[in-house]
Amino acid sequence: MRRVVITGLGVTCPVGFDLESFWTGLLNGKNVFAESVVLPGSGILVGAIAPTISFKDLPLKSLAPCDRNAILAVSAARSALSHAGLEGPFERPERVAVVVGNGSGGLNSVEVQYERLFRQGLRKPHPFTIIRAMVSSSSSWISLAFVTKGPTFVMSSACASATQAIGTAAELIRTNQADIAIAGGTEAPLSLGTVLAWDAMRVMSHKKCRPFSLNRDGMMISEGSGMLILESEENARRRGAVILAEIAGFGSAADGVDIVAPSPEGMARTMRLALADAGIRPGDVAYVNAHGTGTTANDSAETRAMKEVFGAHPPPMSSIKAVTGHSLGGAGAIEAVATILAMKKSVAPPTANFEEVDPECDIDVIPNTARAMPIDIAISNSFAFGGANASLVFRQPQ
């Protein structure tokens, strides 16, 4: 099978719209383009993109048929394509795939129409409601914006969606079904009803997200998108592209235990599958980008899984969700971008907002301060409700 490399990265999230701003925000432990805000009417802290940001220059005829989740996806895809040096028309668009992770589709659009029907008393929803709301819209709008004609679809597996999408896109290239893939994830879940529904589960922080810290009290929902440009190694070298990293392995597995409670065994099995796919020993991994939501259950379970795979002293691990928030279906892609930047810059981003060691999370979580260190091999993890797990192994170019 063919080797799969990464040649472009793009983000559109509260921490930044370009890689430099995004990276600076991660290292400093704070948002750049938006501060965390309380969503009006909810009393709940969320990670929102500053309203002053304009999307009017995106390569779409109109933004009117697009939900915000699709707009964020097109924005991140444009940045990734530019970073990869693929700004012009594709030579063979039928060999370009688009695979996007998205948890829930156009939640904002659905809520607006419920308001229209049930509170305002109007008789009909807006005619664009279906195309705004459909879960597959984000991949379709990327395909339309950049004229791709290969396999185009959305993976939806809750918070593992983006990591599943990147791994699946890599398989399309490995097996010669595509030469290039725009792959990642997106989510725009900051509607009042959605945020209140998450809060009803008692998994939301009302203070600040503090992954792995003893006094952590939950996660912070966020919006955002991350996109990667994947290519076969032959295609990338033929066009003289800069190769940022290789996708060496991908693992995907289900817990088969509970719809919400995380399973350390399922997490560990997923990481082992990814390492086996890459042909890499656990001891060769230098850094792990954790799922690290800041909930009591996830962080302790992920710690136990790390010890199962790596032994009593796992490699350094950090969660960027204290800064980015949790963008659900988009999170794994934003974290994949962070992992690859960490490898290129030889600096591991910190787990921000860390206050006190939890005996159940007694491993190196790179608290509060970024750490200079060589990173030849790294893992990025996504563990979701429903017991859906996915891990990617990234390696420095050979």
KALINMO-V554643 format. One record per residue. RES is the residue in one small letter. D_CENTER is the distance of its C-alpha to the mean C-alpha in whole Angstrom. Layout:
<<RES,D_CENTER> <RES,D_CENTER>>
//
This chain:
<<m,26> <r,24> <r,22> <v,19> <v,18> <i,15> <t,17> <g,15> <l,12> <g,11> <v,10> <t,11> <c,10> <p,13> <v,13> <g,14> <f,14> <d,15> <l,15> <e,18> <s,17> <f,13> <w,15> <t,18> <g,16> <l,14> <l,18> <n,20> <g,18> <k,18> <n,16> <v,18> <f,18> <a,18> <e,19> <s,18> <v,21> <v,22> <l,22> <p,25> <g,27> <s,25> <g,25> <i,22> <l,20> <v,16> <g,14> <a,15> <i,16> <a,19> <p,22> <t,23> <i,21> <s,22> <f,20> <k,24> <d,24> <l,21> <p,23> <l,23> <k,27> <s,26> <l,23> <a,25> <p,24> <c,20> <d,18> <r,16> <n,13> <a,14> <i,16> <l,12> <a,11> <v,15> <s,15> <a,12> <a,13> <r,16> <s,15> <a,14> <l,17> <s,19> <h,18> <a,19> <g,22> <l,22> <e,23> <g,26> <p,26> <f,25> <e,29> <r,28> <p,25> <e,26> <r,24> <v,21> <a,18> <v,15> <v,13> <v,10> <g,8> <n,10> <g,11> <s,14> <g,15> <g,17> <l,18> <n,19> <s,22> <v,23> <e,24> <v,26> <q,28> <y,28> <e,30> <r,32> <l,33> <f,34> <r,34> <q,36> <g,38> <l,37> <r,38> <k,35> <p,31> <h,30> <p,31> <f,27> <t,26> <i,25> <i,23> <r,21> <a,20> <m,20> <v,16> <s,17> <s,17> <s,14> <s,15> <s,19> <w,18> <i,17> <s,19> <l,22> <a,21> <f,21> <v,24> <t,22> <k,24> <g,22> <p,21> <t,18> <f,16> <v,14> <m,12> <s,12> <s,12> <a,11> <c,8> <a,8> <s,8> <a,5> <t,7> <q,10> <a,10> <i,10> <g,12> <t,14> <a,14> <a,16> <e,18> <l,19> <i,20> <r,22> <t,24> <n,25> <q,24> <a,22> <d,22> <i,19> <a,16> <i,14> <a,10> <g,7> <g,6> <t,7> <e,9> <a,12> <p,14> <l,16> <s,19> <l,22> <g,23> <t,19> <v,19> <l,22> <a,21> <w,19> <d,21> <a,24> <m,22> <r,23> <v,19> <m,19> <s,20> <h,23> <k,23> <k,20> <c,17> <r,18> <p,17> <f,19> <s,22> <l,25> <n,25> <r,22> <d,22> <g,18> <m,15> <m,14> <i,13> <s,11> <e,10> <g,8> <s,7> <g,6> <m,8> <l,10> <i,14> <l,15> <e,19> <s,22> <e,23> <e,27> <n,25> <a,24> <r,27> <r,29> <r,28> <g,28> <a,24> <v,23> <i,21> <l,18> <a,17> <e,18> <i,15> <a,18> <g,17> <f,15> <g,16> <s,15> <a,18> <a,19> <d,20> <g,23> <v,24> <d,23> <i,21> <v,19> <a,21> <p,19> <s,21> <p,21> <e,22> <g,20> <m,17> <a,20> <r,21> <t,17> <m,17> <r,21> <l,20> <a,17> <l,20> <a,23> <d,21> <a,21> <g,24> <i,23> <r,25> <p,23> <g,25> <d,24> <v,21> <a,21> <y,17> <v,15> <n,11> <a,12> <h,10> <g,12> <t,12> <g,16> <t,18> <t,21> <a,20> <n,17> <d,18> <s,21> <a,20> <e,17> <t,20> <r,23> <a,20> <m,20> <k,24> <e,24> <v,23> <f,24> <g,27> <a,28> <h,27> <p,23> <p,21> <p,20> <m,17> <s,15> <s,12> <i,11> <k,10> <a,14> <v,13> <t,10> <g,11> <h,9> <s,7> <l,7> <g,6> <g,4> <a,3> <g,3> <a,3> <i,4> <e,5> <a,7> <v,8> <a,10> <t,11> <i,13> <l,14> <a,15> <m,17> <k,19> <k,20> <s,21> <v,19> <a,17> <p,16> <p,17> <t,16> <a,18> <n,20> <f,22> <e,25> <e,27> <v,26> <d,26> <p,28> <e,26> <c,23> <d,25> <i,23> <d,22> <v,19> <i,20> <p,21> <n,21> <t,22> <a,20> <r,22> <a,23> <m,23> <p,23> <i,20> <d,21> <i,19> <a,16> <i,13> <s,10> <n,10> <s,8> <f,11> <a,12> <f,15> <g,17> <g,17> <a,14> <n,13> <a,11> <s,12> <l,12> <v,15> <f,15> <r,18> <q,20> <p,22> <q,25>>
//
